[in-house]
Structures are given as structure tokens and as C-alpha cells.
Amino acid sequence: MSKHSCSNHTLRELEQIATRLRLRVVEMVAPTGQGYVQQGLGAADIFTALYFAEAKHDPANPTWPDRDRIFLTTAHNTAIFYATLAERGFFDTGRLPSYVDDGSALEINASERMGPFVEATCGSLGQGLSVAVGCAMAANRQRRPTRVYVILGDGEMQEGQVWEAAMLAGSLGLDNLCVLVDYNFLQCEGPMDTVATLEPLVAKMEAFGFAVQDIDGNDLGALLDAFAQARSTVGKPSFIKANTLVGRGVTSLEGQMFHQLRFPPEVAASARAELERLLACPNP
């Protein structure tokens, strides 16, 4: 059984999917008036490329043993995560309006309470890569074709456990592991370098034994090429530094460095209108 997600999507169709995901992020966060809008808008292309064009999985059979595993380790970035899962068919889109409601399974931090398509509860930043490394090791020992994908935050990479896991992955040559950092330069304390710089990040990951790439994370073509290169890499885990722009796709929000955006109704309405226009009249 093979369910490679992307066999029937053109690049233009993927761009439209990314716009729909951005619209869903806006609609999900608007009722609360604040949330992780900026990160979700910026990462929409990453989630589109991964869930609709790269990873093999089967929404009708989420426990399929040979599926690829995807770990969102910045587990608070759930608006884009849930929007993607629903759009891909893992659960009904009608559940999205319950996002962060009291008692809803669509919590601010994604957990396995949502279902088996959430591979691990990663609410404590820095732990997800360790779990993913274990999954990659297990897949190799079981001789499964499974690939393991990890979406890290750049601020999250200041956690020491990330580097311990990276050291092990490089030492073991886990070429079924692909680590992607959403490099948006934003964390809760402010711009990342005001807290602790990661640079030279690509050189550091290469020194840890990874095959490295540095790309525009808002360019779907570049993302697809990077994933293809990672798949063809033998003997090393892969690391993709995906540089993204917070607020991407909504003109008034692009580059606005707010970790948790205040989202008054008029701003949400303007963002929704702009994204709806893009869907109605896509660029030729």
C-alpha cells in the first residue's frame, strides 16, 4: 500500500492549498482575538509541501505501519497544524471552529488526544527531536521504508536536548531522518538573536554529521527540491534550514514580529478578505 500524497498536485495547486491553509489559520484564531497567527502564516508553505507533496501517509488509515512520521515539535504552532490535518482529510474541517475552546481536543499544544495522526505530544520544547530519532532508529531496525520528518522552531533550537539528539542522529547516520527548522527569527522573548544566536547554524549541523540545505521556506518549489535531495541522501540525516517570513500572505502582517499576535476583528477581517481574493483570483 502506498499513499504518497502528491502525485496529482501541480505547483499551482499546492500554492492554492497553502493559501487555503492561511485562510483557515486566520479563521481559527479570529474568535479569540490573539494567537499564533504569524507563525502559522509563515509556515503554511512548509506544511503544504510536507503533507500534500512529500510524506506518504493515509488519512483513512492513520496507523498504517509503513507511514512516514511527522513531528511538530513546536507544539504550540497548532493553528497551521490542525488546518493542515483537516485539509488533508485526517479529521473533519467542521471541527476547526472549536480550536482552543474549553474541553476541545484542538488544544493550543497539540497532543495525542487528537488521534494517532499526532505522533507524539511535544508540549515541552526541545523534546520532539529525541522522540523522532528513536522512531528513525526503530524503522531501520524493523527494515521499514518509513521516513521521519521533524519541524523544529529556531528558538527551540536553543534547547540543549535538541543538540544531544542531533549528535546521536549524526553519529548513527540516520538517513531516514529529515529535520527542518522553521527559521522565522521569532521567539517569545523577541527577535531570536537578542536571546541567543544559532549562527552559523548550517555549519553547526554539518559538523554534527547532517547533510545540510539552506532554502527559502516560502518557496514551494525550493521546498520540494530540498525534500527530494534529502530523500536521495545516503548515510547522513538531512537538515533543511527553511527561512520563512512571519505573516506571509497577508500584506499588513508580513514581517510583524509578534510571537502571539493581538488580532482585533478589523485586522482579522482584512486578512480574511485578502486571502479570499487570492483564492478567487490566483495569479496566472
N, C-alpha and C positions, 0 to 999 in steps of 0.2 A: 504494500500500500504506500503510495506517495502522494503528498498533498503540498508540493512546492507551490507557494502562494501566488506566484506572479506570472504564470505562463501566459495569461491573457490580458495583461495590463500594459498599455503603452506608457511612455514617459508623460505624455499629456494627461492621460487618465490618472496617473499617480499624482500629478500636480493638483488635479481636481480633488482627489481624495484628501490630500494634505490641507486644502482649503476647507473642505467639509469638516475635517477634524478641528481646525482652528475655530470654525463657527461653533462647533459643539462645545469647545472649551469655554468660549465666551458665554454661551447659553447656560452652561452648568454653573459657572461662577457668579453670573449676574445676580441671581436672587439673594446671595449672601452679602454682596457688596464688597467683598475682598477675597483674595485667594491667590493661588499660584498661576495667574494668567500669563505673566511674561515668560516664564519658563516653558509653559505648555505651547504657546505660540511659537517660541523659538525652536522647540524640539519636534514640531509636527512633521518635518521632513524626515527626521531620523526614524520616527515611529512608522511613518508611511513606508519608507524603504524596507525596514526590517520586517514588518508584519504583512505587507502586501506584495513584497517582491523578493525577499531573501529567505526568511526562515521557513522551514517546512513544518507544518502543523495541520491539524484537522479540527476545526471548531466543533464538528459533530462528535468527535471522539477525542476530547482534550487529554485523556490519559494514555493515548497511543504511545507505546513504549519507545518507539523509534523517533518520536517527535524531537525537534530542536527545542532546547530550553532557553527561555529569555528571562533574564533577571533585571528588573528595575530596582536598582539599589538605592536611588534617591526616592524612597518610597512615598515621600510627601508630594511628589510631582504627579498626582493621581488624576487630575482633570484630563490631561492628554492620554494617560494610560487607559483609563476607563473608556474614554471616547474611542480610542483605537480598538480596544477589545470588542466594544459593542458594534462598531462599524464593520469589523471583521467577522462578526457573527457568533462570538463566544457567549454573548447574552443579549437579551432584547434591548434595543435602544430606548424603549419606553421606561426603562429603569433609571436612565441617566438623570432625570429631574430630581431624583431622591438623593443626589450627591450631597454628602455631609449632613443629611437630615439625622435627627436623633433616632437611633435604632437601625439606620440603614446600613447594609453591608458595604455600601460605597463610601467607606471611611476616608478621612483625609490621608491616612497612611494605609497603603494597600496591604491587605493581609490575605492569608489562605482561606479566611472566612468567605471570600468571594467565590471560591471554587478552585478546582485543580489547575485552572489556567493561570493562577498566580502561583508561581513555582516555589516561592518562599516569602515569608514575612520579613521584610528588611527595614523595619522602622528605625532601628538604631543604625545611623550612618556608619559606613566602613565595614560592615559585616558581609554584605552580599557577595563580594568577590570571593571570599573564603568558601562560601557555600557553592558558588559556581565552579571553583577549582575542584572541589570534591566531586561534583557531578561530572565534570570532564574526565577526571580520573576513573570514575566508575564506568562511564561509557566506554572508555578504552579497554578496561579490564573485561567488560562484557562483550567486547567487539561489536558494539552498536555503531551505526552511522551517524549518531546524534552529534550535532554541533551545539555549543553552548555560547550564548551571547549575553554580554553584560553591559548595561547602560549605567555608567558612573557619572557623578557630578564632579565638576572641577574642585569646588570647595570640599567635597567629600574626600578628595584625594589627599587632603591634609591629615587624614586619619592614619595612624601608624599601621593598623591591621591591613589596610589596602596594600601596603608595601610588603608586608610579610607574605600575603597571598600571592602577590606578583612575583616575588622572589622564588616561591615554590613552583609556580606555573612555568617560569622560565627555566628553572633547574630541571623540570620534568619534560620540557619540550612539548607542552600540550598544544599541538597544532589543531585540535578541535575546539579551542577556546578563542573567542574574539571579544576583546574588551574595547568598548567605545566610550570616550568621555565627551559629554555634552559641555563643550568649553565655551560657556557664556560669560565668564568673568564675574559672576554674581554669586554671593553667598549672604547669609542673613546679617552678618556684621558689616556688609558693604562690598565695594569692589574687592576682588579676591586678593590682589597684591597689597592691599592695605592691611591684610591679616597675615598672610604668609605666601610668598610666591612659590609656584611649582616649577618655574623655568630653571633650566632648559628641560621641559617635560619630555619631549620626544627623545632627546639624548639619554635621559634617565631610563626611560622604558626600554630603549635599545640596549643599554648597559645591563638591564635586568633579563635580557635574553629574548625580547619580543621583536617580531617583525613590525616595523612602525610605518604609519602613514599620517600625513598632516593635510587635512582637506577642509573645504567649505562645507559645513554641515547643513547649510540651507540649499545646497545644490544636489538635487536628486540624482542626476547623472553621476556626479562625483561619488555620492554615497554608494550607488550600485556598483560602480567600478571598484571602489575600496572593498566592498564585501566580496566581490569576485576574486580580487587579489588575495584577500585573507583566506578564502576557500582553497586557493591553489598553493598556499604556503605549506611547506613540509618541514617538520622538525622544530617549529617555533610557534608559540602562541602569537596572536596578532593584536596589535594596539592601533586604534584609529583615533586620532585627535580631531574631533569634528567641531570646528569653530562655528558657533551659532550666534545669531543676533536676537536678544530678548525682544519680545513683542513683534516678531517677524510677521508680516502680512497685514498689520493694522498700522497705517501710516502714523497716527498720533501716538502710538505706543512703542514704536520701534526705537530701541536704544535707551528707553527709560529704565534706569537701573533700580527697580523696586523688587525686593525679594518677595514680599506679599503685597500685591497691588491693592490700593484703595480703588474700588470700582463702582463709582456712583452711577445711577441709572442712565444719565445722559451720555456718559462715556461708553457704557455697555451698548446703548442703542446705536451710537455712532459706529462702534466696532462691528456690530452685527450687520448694519446696513452696508458697510464697506465690503465685508466678506460675502454677503449675499449678492452684491453687484458683481464680484469676481466670479461667483458661481454661475450667474445668469449670463455674463458676457466674458468668457475666458479669452485670454489673448490668443490670437491666431497662431 
